[in-house]
């Protein structure tokens, strides 16, 4: 997670009712979560430098009344700008080739809106939180090992200095 106590999630969904319902569900089921919602990928990309911990991205987004933008092009832009940010793709489509393509292009996973979508997104976010916490523990262990190595080298240097000056 970022250097703040809450998990920063970007939710990109053009269906207002679905977006509000999913946001509400996530806030009720995951503690310490801050969800920013976006109607389209362009709005989200304008704020990608706010370093979301996770992006939940609808596959088929309307960018105007006549033009649709698929989530694959937005996914590629996220991966290019923030390669370590997990992206969960949401969609009404159930095309296995599409799922494979999206995961191959860098999506964390693909969730069908119809197959317990809210619960599956919640499960994925919890898994990502666990992974982030494990990474923090590993990072802390590495820093602790480095600190003790520095202390040991400093003490050894002092000891050698004392020995050499008292000869």
N, C-alpha and C positions, 0 to 999 in steps of 0.2 A: 504494500500500500504506500501511497505517498506519505510525505512527512506530516501528515495530519491524522487525527484519530478516526475519521470516517472514511469508508470506502467510497471513492468517487466513481459513479457509474453514469455513463452517457446512454440514454435510451432514445433511439431514432426510430420513430414510427409515425406514419402519416395518418393513420386511422385514430382520430382523437379519442373515441371511446375505448378502443383497445389500449392505447397508450396510457390513459388515465387509470384503467383497471389494472394493467400490469404494474404500473408505478405503485399504486396502492397496495397491491399484493406483495410486492418486494419490500416495501417499507414495513408492512405488518409482519413479515416473516424473516427478515434479516436485520439484525441490530447494527447500529452505527453505519448506516448507509446514506449517502447523499446522492440523489438521482436528479440529473439535469435532463430535461426532455427536449427533443427537437422534432420538428415536423418533417425535416428533410436532411439529406446528407450534407448539403452545402452549408447549412446553418451549423451543423455539428463540426464540420471541417474548419470553419472559421474559429472555433474554440478548442481545437484539438491540442493547442499548446497549453491548455489548462491541465494537461496530463491526466486523463481519466485512467482509473485502474482497470476498468472493463468497459467495453462498448457492446451494447445490445442493439443490433441493426436489422431492421426489416429488409428483406430481400428486394421487394418491389415497392419503390417509392415514387410518388407523384411529385415532380418538380414544378409542374404547371398544369393547367387544365388539359392540355393536349400532349404533353411530353412526359414520358415515364423514364426513370433512371433505375437501373437494377443495382442491387447491393454489391455485386461483384466489383463494379468500377469504384464504388465508395470504399469497399474492403481494401482494394489495391492501394488506394490513396492513404488509408489509415496505416497499412503495413509499411508503406514507404516512409511515412513521417514518424510513426511510433511503432517500430517493429516488435516491441515486447508487450504491447497492449493486447490482451485477449479480446477477441471479437466473437460474440455469439450471434449467429444469423438466425433470424425468425422468418418464417414464410408459411404461406398457405399451400405452397407446392409440395408435392411428395415425389419428386423426381430423384432417383438414386444417383444418376449421373451428375445432376446439379450438386447434390450433397458432396460427392467425391471431388468435384471441381472446386467447390468453395473451401473445403478442408485442405486440398492440395495448394490452394492459393494463400493459405494462412489463417483461415477461420479456426477458432478454438473448437467450435462444433456448430451443428445445424439443428434447429428445433422447429418442428412443425407446430403451427399454432393450434391445430386440431387435436394433437395427441398429448394432452396434459401439458400444453405449452407453458403455462405459468409455473407449474411445479418443476418442469424440466429446466427452465431458466433459473429458478431458485436453486435447484440442485447444482447446476453448473457454477453459479456464483459462489455457493458454499465451497465447492471443490477448489475454485480459484483462490478463495480466501485461505483455505488450508495450505495450498501450495505457496502462497505469498508468506504465510506465517512460518512455514518450514524454511523458506529461503532466508527470512529474517534470522531465524535461529542459527542456520548455517553461517550466515554472515557474521553474526555475533560471536560464534565459536572461532571463526578465522581471526577476527579482531582480537579476541582474548588471547589466542595463541601467539599472535604477533606482539601483543603487549608484553606477555611473559617472556618472550624471546628477547625483546629489547631490555627488559629489566635484568634478565640473566646476563646479557652481554655487558650491560653497564656495571653490574656488580663484579663480574669477572675482570673487567678493565680496571676497576678501582682496586681490586685485590692484587692484580699484577703490578699496578703502579706502586702500591704500598710495599709489596715484596721487593721490587726493584730499587726503591728508594732507601730501603733499610739494609742493603747488602754492604 
